[in-house]
Amino acid sequence: MTQVTLNVNNSKHEERLFMAFDLSHKTWHIAFTDGTHNRYCTVKDKNLAALDEAIKAAKKKFKLSEDCPVFSCYEAGRDGFWLDRYLRKKGINNLVVDSSSIETSRRHRRVKTDKVDAKKLLSMLVRHYNGERKHWSIVNVPSEEAEDLRRIQREIDRLIKEKGQHSARMRSLLNLDGIVVDTIGGKDWEAQLEQLRDRENKPLRPFKKGELLRENERLELVKKQINALEKEKQRLLEEELDTYPELKKVKQLMLLKGIGKASAWLYILEFFGWRDFKNRKEVGALSGLTPTPFSSGTDNKEQGISKAGNKRIRFMTVEIAWLWVRYQPQSELTQWYKERFAQGSGRMKRIGIVALARKLLISLWRYLETGEPPKGAILSF
């Protein structure tokens, strides 16, 4: 009997173009591949017309159709997310990658060039779309409105630091003459300077006095800008809830006793407002509050929290955890903390408050998702 074998080719190659950027200050280094062949080119920084031509040239080189899907990636950095939005408008599937999650060689010396970086990103991009999804971290890109709205709190934080710098500078200048004052700056600062005397009962020298007056002008300007931004935040919470849906979540968080406007604003605009968390592990990981055990052979130790992700949220959550213990004494989270850490040493209390901070952050996420507050929490309507 003659055996007949039917040959069917089921390995039809799917057309795909992969593209990885290494974005430098003057030149963009771009690596392309279709899965079998590679191509490398450079274009001038932010030259989008040249970028479009480079994509067309790559498709022609690899003999791909003009409408074949394009997949790209670049590292999160100083260029922000405008390029991601441009690529997506062009129909390109782009990913913004957390640079700290990219694999690197552990050798003391290794090759580090823009071309090598682009090729490395390209290989990881291909691995990603071939099903290997856990070898790097993808940044969740906020909407343009959400990104713009979070500028308010970030500017306030920067201005508060600047305010402290001006105050410290003025105190240091006075301390050079052995002068210590209770309050620094203000509208009557010039009159105060006229009355100040050094340890030899001499008035301030004219150039130092002039410097102190100019520092006070900058200090007053910073205070004025902080007040203006705080008023703008309050206006948005009262009048723009329909324009910015994230602000509704800010008001929802403010219902919990112990969480004020500043912390609720930071939680939503930097963390919860535009992200889609799938589980509590993702919440903990992005805040950098997850443990990092080290176990190799006979070595077993805990290295502390990872401190990865959003440091603003991590700082705020630990601060709010202390306030939670104070203002929410009957909540289940506070009782958990008191049973395990309240009677311990100062070090144990600090370790416990970090653990509480992670639990609290997860509870706040569930509260925003389901509307059910943490067990035993007091709402202030």
N, C-alpha and C positions, 0 to 999 in steps of 0.2 A: 504494500500500500504506500502510495506516495504522500508524504506529509507536506501540506501547504501552509506556509507561514505568511501571515498578513503583516506587512511592515507599515506601521502608522507612526508618523512623526508628531509626537505630542510635546515636543520641546521648543515650541515657537518662542522666539526671543521677543520680549516686551521692550519696546523702545522707551528708554528713560535717559535723561541727561542729568548728571549730578554736578553740582557746582559749589565750591567752598571758597570763602573770602578770608584773606588776612588783611585787615584794614589798618593801614598806617597813616601817618600825618599827611604825606604827599602822594603816596602811591597805593593803589589797591592791587594786591597780588591774588590772582584767581586761578584755581585749579579745576579742570574739567575731567570727567570720565563718562563713558557710556557703559561701563562695566567691564570692558575689555581693553580699551585704549585710553591713554591719558593725554591731556593737553594743558599747557601752562601759559599764562599771559599776564601782563600788567596793564592797568589803565590809570589815568590821573585821578587823584582823590575827588570824589563826588561828580565825576564826569559820567552822567547817566547815559548820554548818547553813545559814548565809547563802550559802556557796559552792554548796551543793547546790541551793538555791532559785534562785541566779543561773543555773546551768546549765539548770534546768528552764524558767526564763523565756526564756532564749535560744532553746531548742528551740521553744518556743511562738511566739516572735516570728518565727522563720524558717520556721515551719510544718513542722518536722521531726518525725519519729516519735520516741517516747520511747526506743526502743531503738537509735537511730542511733549509729554509732561516734563517739567524741569523742577528739580529738587535742589535746594540750596541751604547753606548755613553760614553763620559767622559768630564770632565771640561777642558777648555782651561787653560793652565798654563805653568809651567817650562818645561814640556815634549814636548811642541810644537806640531808638526803635524806628526812626524815620525810614531807614533803608528797608526794614522788614515790611513796613506798610506800603512802600513803593513796590517792592517785589510781589507782594500779594495782590496788589491792584493790577499788576501785569500778568497774573495767573500763575505765578511761581510759588511753589510750596516751600516756604522758608522756615527755618528754625533758628532761634537765638539761643546760643549755648552758654552755660555758666563756665567761664574760663577756668575756674578752680577745679572743675570736674574732669578736665581733659587729661588723658593718660600721658605721662612723661617718663622718660628713662631715669632710673635712679643712679646712673653713673655720675661720678664726680664731675666729669667733663662730657658734654654731649653737643652735637651739632644743633645750633639754634639760629635759623634764618627765617625770613618771611616765607620763602618758597617751601621750606621744610614744614613750617607751621600750616600753610595752606594744604599741602599734601596730606598731613596728618589729619586735619579736619575732614578732608575729602574721604579718606579711608573710613573714618568713624561714621560719616554720613551714610556711606554705602552699607556699613554694618547695621546702622539704625533701621534702614528701610528693608533690610533682609531679615529683620525680626529680632535683632539684638538690641533691646530697648533700655537696658539697665547699665550700660557702660559709660553714660554721661548724664548730665542733668540739663533739662530744657527749661529755659526761662519763660514764664507765663507773661506774655506781652499785654500791658493794660491798654484800654481804649484811650484815644487822644484826650477825651474829656477827663477820665480818671487820672491820667498822667499829669494833666494841667492842674487839676484840683489839689493834688498832693504837694504842689509847689508852695502852697501857703504855709503849711506846717514846717516844711523844710527850711523855708526862709526865716520863719520865727525862731527855729532852733539855732540857725546860724547867727541871727541877730542877738540872741541871748548870750551866745559865746562872745560875740563882739562887745556886748555891753560889759561883761565881766573883764574883758581885756582892757577896756578904757578905765574902768574903776581901779583895777590893779595897777595900771600905769600911773594914775594920779596919786594913789597911796604911796607908790614907790618913790615918786618925785618928792613928796613931802617928807618921807622917811629919811631922805638924804640929808635933811636939815634937822632931823630928830623931832619932826612934828607928827603927831598922831591925832586924827580927827574921828569923830563918831560917824558922821555922814559925809558922803562924797558927792560933789556936784549939786546941781539944782539951779533954779533961776536966780537965786541970790548968791551964787558962788563967788562972783567978783567981790561982793561986799565981805564975804567970809575971808577971802584971801587978804584983804586989806588989814584985817584984824589979827591974822596969824603972825606969830613971832617964833624964831628959832630958839635954840638953847642959850644963845647969847643975847636974847631979847632984841634981835634985829628983824626988820621986815624982810619979806621975800625979795630976792633979786629980780630985776625987771624981766629978764629973758625967761627965767623959770616961771614967773607969774604968767607971762604970755603963753608959754607952752601949756600950763595948767588950764588957762582959759580956752585955748583951742581944743584941748582934749575934752573939756566940758561941753563945748559946742557939738562935738561929734557924739558924745554920750547922750545929749539931749535929743539929737536927731535919731539915734538908734531907738531910744525910748518912744519917740513919736511914731516911728515906723512900726514898732511892735504893737502899740495901741491901735494903730490903723488896721493892721492885719487881724488883730483879735476882734475888732468891730466887724470886719468883713466876714470872718468866720461866723459870728453870731447872726449877721444879716442873711447869710446863705442858709443857715439852719432854720430861719424863720420864713424866708421868702422863696427859696429855690429848691424845695424838696422835689418838685415835679421835674425840674431841669436835671438834677443830679440824683438819681435813685440811691446812690451810695449814702447820701445824707440821712435817709430814712433809717438805715442801719446804725448810723451814729447816734441818732436819738433813741433808738431801741437799746443800745448799750448804756446810754446815760440813765436809763431807768433803774439800773442796778446801783445800789448804794455802795459808794466807795470808788466808782468810776465816773470821772468828770469829763468835761468837754475835751480837754487836751488829750487825755488817754484814749477816749472813744474815737476821736478824730484820727489819731495815729493808728489804732487798731484797724479801722475800716479802710482808710486811704492807702495804708502801706501793706496791708495783709489780707483782710477778709473781703474787702469790697468787690474786687474784680477777679479773684481767684476761685477756682473750682476744686476744692479739696475732696479727695475720694474717701479718705479715712484719717483716723487720728495720728497715724504714723507720719503722714505727710505734713500735718500741722506741726508736730514736734520737730521734724527734720528741718523744715524751712525756718523755724525760729532758732535753731541751733541749740536746743535744750535737750537733745537726746544724748544718752550715755555713749561712751566710746571705750568698750572693754578691750584689753590687750591680752591675748592668750596664745602663747607659743611655747610648746614643750612644757617645761615646769614653771614657766613664767605666767602668772595670772594676776593682773592688776587692772584697776579702773583708772582711766586717764582723765576723767572729768567729762563735762559736756563738750559737744563738738564745736560750739561757737561758730557754726556755719550759718549761711542764710542771712536774714535781715537783722542786723545788730540793733537797729532802733527798736524793733519789737521786743527783742530779748531784754534790753535794758528796761524798757517800760513794763514788761510783764513781771520782772522780778520786783520792781518798785511797787506795782499794783498788788502783788502777792502780799507784801507787808501791810498795805492798806486794807486788803481783804480780810486778813486776820483781825484787824482792829475794828472795822466797820461791819463785818459779817460774822460775828462770833458764833452764831447758831447754825451756820451753814455746814453741810457735810464735809466740805473741803477743809474748813477751819478746824473742825473736830479731828479730822484725820491728821492734820499737822500737829495739833496739841498733844495727841496721844503718843506720837512717835518722836517728836523733836523738842517740844516746849520745855521739857525738864532736862535737856541735855546741855552741853557746853555751848559757848558762843559759836564755835566752829560747826557743831552739829546743827545748830539753828540755821546757820547760813546755808549749809548743805540742804537742809529740809526745805528752806524757802524756795530754792531753785527747783526742787522736786514739785513743790506746790505750784510754782509758776507754770510748769508744763501742764499739770493737771487743770489748772485754771484756764489756760489758753484753750485747751481742748473743750472744756465746759462752755466757754464763751462761743466757740465755733458751733457747738451743738445748739446753744441757745439761739444763735442767729439763724441756723438752718431750720429748727423745729419750733421756735418760739417758747420752748420750755426752759425756764431759768434753772440755774444750778440748784440742787436740792438744799432746802433750808435758807436760800438767799432772800434778802429783803429787797423789795422793789419800792422805789420812791417816786410815786406818781405826782 
